[in-house]
């Protein structure tokens, strides 16, 4: 099935960016988790990767020819052996979980040493959302229940977690991952116009919090792909040996 026939849950742009990352990798085995409709799985397979899938609702899968195993990443064990994969793609998945630690622990288990995980999450800490929160007290419309209500009866499907890059970083670190790259998608014009304010925030925060800047993860939250990035932030992390 052609990947363009399957509409990604997160939209074409996000998958295009994820593919630009994977196209720089040597071909190998990939776990797509959660896989949703399977649109990304198809594109990865078309580029020569061997793809396996898992999702809390395997019935969502519309692509053919994939092994798709059921897992609740909040609490469950991914039904693959230790060190099974060279790569993991977790596209807009972690912010749908109330227990990201279990997911990251399981990702670390099934990933080979020196393997890489590619994560995308909504960028809740870019400068536009920081201003929105200051003015409205709302960090993003997609954490309002009416915006994400699902047809599933599973209560864990009706949840969104406003994750920050610091939370991702410290959880990855706990399970032997090291972030080696941050990227952003297309910026809005308003973000570009706010560039001087973003630079001012970076400078002032590094002065005021200079003793704990890295301890608080502000080197990540104020990194340009995050602070002055677009709707999503993309993380590439490598699993180091313990």
C-alpha positions in Angstrom: 0.0 0.0 0.0 1.4 3.4 -1.0 2.2 5.6 2.0 0.4 8.6 0.5 -2.9 6.7 0.6 -2.7 6.5 4.4 -3.2 9.8 6.1 -1.0 10.2 9.1 -2.7 11.0 12.4 -0.2 13.9 12.9 -0.2 15.2 9.4 2.2 14.9 6.4 4.7 17.5 7.5 5.7 15.7 10.7 6.2 12.4 8.9 8.2 14.2 6.2 10.6 15.6 8.8 10.9 12.2 10.6 11.8 10.6 7.2 14.5 13.2 6.6 16.1 12.1 9.9 15.8 8.3 9.1 17.2 8.8 5.6 20.5 9.8 7.2 20.7 6.4 9.0 22.1 3.1 7.9 19.2 0.7 7.1 18.2 -1.6 9.9 15.3 -2.7 12.1 12.8 -0.2 13.3 10.0 -0.4 15.9 7.2 2.1 15.2 5.5 2.7 18.5 2.8 3.8 18.6 2.2 3.1 15.0 -1.4 4.4 14.5 -2.6 3.8 11.0 0.8 2.6 9.8 1.6 5.5 7.4 5.1 6.0 8.8 5.7 2.3 8.8 5.0 2.1 5.1 7.3 5.0 4.3 10.1 3.5 6.4 9.7 0.1 4.6 9.7 1.8 1.2 13.1 3.3 2.2 14.6 -0.1 3.0 14.0 -0.4 6.7 12.6 -3.6 8.3 9.7 -2.4 10.4 7.8 -3.9 13.3 4.8 -2.1 15.0 3.0 -1.9 18.2 0.0 0.2 19.5 -2.6 0.2 22.3 -5.2 -0.3 19.5 -3.9 -2.6 16.8 -7.2 -2.2 15.0 -6.1 1.3 13.9 -3.6 -0.3 11.6 -4.6 0.2 7.9 -1.3 -0.8 6.3 -0.7 -4.4 5.1 2.2 -6.7 5.8 3.3 -5.6 9.2 3.6 -7.4 12.5 1.6 -5.2 14.9 1.5 -6.2 18.6 -0.7 -4.7 21.2 0.9 -2.8 24.1 -0.2 -0.2 26.6 3.0 1.8 26.8 1.9 3.3 30.2 2.2 0.0 32.0 2.8 -2.8 29.6 5.8 -4.7 28.4 6.7 -4.4 24.7 6.4 -7.9 23.3 9.8 -8.1 21.7 13.1 -9.5 23.0 15.8 -7.4 24.5 18.0 -5.6 21.9 15.7 -6.4 19.0 15.9 -3.1 17.1 18.4 -0.7 15.7 16.0 2.2 15.8 12.7 3.3 17.4 10.3 5.8 16.0 8.0 7.4 18.6 6.1 10.0 16.7 3.7 12.1 18.7 3.3 9.3 21.2 4.8 10.2 24.5 2.5 13.1 25.2 -0.4 10.7 25.0 0.9 8.7 28.0 0.5 9.4 31.7 3.6 7.2 32.5 6.3 8.0 30.0 8.9 6.4 32.3 7.6 2.9 31.5 7.6 3.6 27.8 11.2 4.9 27.8 12.3 2.0 30.0 10.8 -0.5 27.5 12.3 1.4 24.6 15.7 1.1 26.2 15.2 -2.6 26.7 14.3 -3.5 23.1 16.8 -1.2 21.5 20.3 -2.3 20.8 23.3 -0.6 22.4 24.2 2.4 20.3 20.8 2.3 18.7 18.8 5.5 18.2 15.3 6.6 19.2 13.6 9.4 17.2 10.9 11.2 19.2 8.5 13.9 18.2 6.3 15.8 20.6 4.3 19.0 20.5 6.6 21.9 21.3 4.8 23.2 24.5 7.7 25.5 25.4 8.3 27.5 22.3 8.0 31.3 22.7 4.5 31.6 21.2 3.1 29.0 23.7 5.0 30.7 26.6 3.3 34.0 25.7 -0.1 32.2 25.3 0.3 30.7 28.7 1.2 34.0 30.3 -1.9 35.6 28.8 -4.5 32.8 29.0 -3.2 30.2 31.5 -3.6 27.6 28.7 -0.5 25.9 27.4 -2.1 24.5 24.3 -5.5 23.8 22.8 -4.7 20.1 22.3 -4.7 19.4 26.0 -8.3 20.6 26.3 -10.4 17.5 26.5 -12.9 18.5 23.8 -9.9 18.7 21.4 -8.6 15.2 21.8 -11.6 13.0 22.8 -11.3 9.6 21.2 -13.7 6.9 20.0 -11.9 4.3 22.1 -13.5 3.2 25.4 -10.0 2.9 27.1 -9.7 5.7 29.6 -6.0 6.1 28.9 -6.8 7.1 25.3 -8.5 10.3 26.6 -5.4 11.9 28.0 -2.8 14.4 26.9 0.4 15.2 28.8 1.9 18.7 28.3 5.5 17.3 28.3 8.5 19.6 28.3 11.8 18.8 26.7 13.3 18.7 30.3 11.0 15.9 31.2 12.0 14.0 28.1 15.7 14.6 28.7 15.8 13.5 32.3 13.7 10.4 31.6 15.9 9.4 28.7 19.0 10.0 30.8 17.7 7.6 33.5 17.5 4.8 31.0 20.9 5.3 29.4 20.0 7.6 26.5 21.9 10.7 25.5 20.3 13.3 23.4 22.5 14.0 20.3 20.2 16.2 18.3 17.2 18.6 18.6 15.3 19.9 15.5 12.2 21.9 14.8 9.7 22.0 12.0 8.6 25.1 10.1 8.4 28.2 12.2 5.4 30.6 12.1 6.1 34.2 10.9 5.2 35.4 14.4 7.9 33.2 15.9 10.5 34.8 13.5 9.4 38.2 14.5 9.8 37.3 18.2 13.5 36.2 17.6 15.0 39.2 19.5 12.8 38.4 22.5 13.9 34.8 22.4 17.6 35.8 22.4 16.9 38.1 25.4 15.2 35.2 27.2 18.3 33.0 26.6 20.7 35.7 27.8 18.7 36.7 30.9 18.0 33.1 32.0 21.6 32.1 31.7 22.6 35.0 33.9 19.8 34.7 36.5 20.0 30.9 36.7 23.7 30.4 35.8 24.4 28.1 38.7 21.6 25.6 37.9 21.1 26.3 34.2 22.0 22.8 33.1 20.6 21.2 36.3 17.2 22.6 35.4 17.5 21.5 31.8 17.3 25.1 30.6 20.1 24.5 28.1 17.4 22.4 26.3 14.3 24.4 27.0 16.0 27.5 25.7 17.8 25.8 22.9 16.9 27.6 19.6 15.0 24.6 18.1 12.8 24.6 21.2 12.4 28.2 22.2 12.2 29.6 18.7 11.0 26.4 17.1 7.7 25.4 15.4 4.7 23.3 16.5 6.8 20.2 17.1 10.2 19.4 18.5 12.2 16.4 17.2 14.6 14.5 19.5 17.3 12.0 18.4 18.8 10.1 21.3 21.4 7.3 21.3 21.4 4.4 23.8 24.7 4.1 25.5 26.1 1.0 27.2 25.5 0.9 31.0 
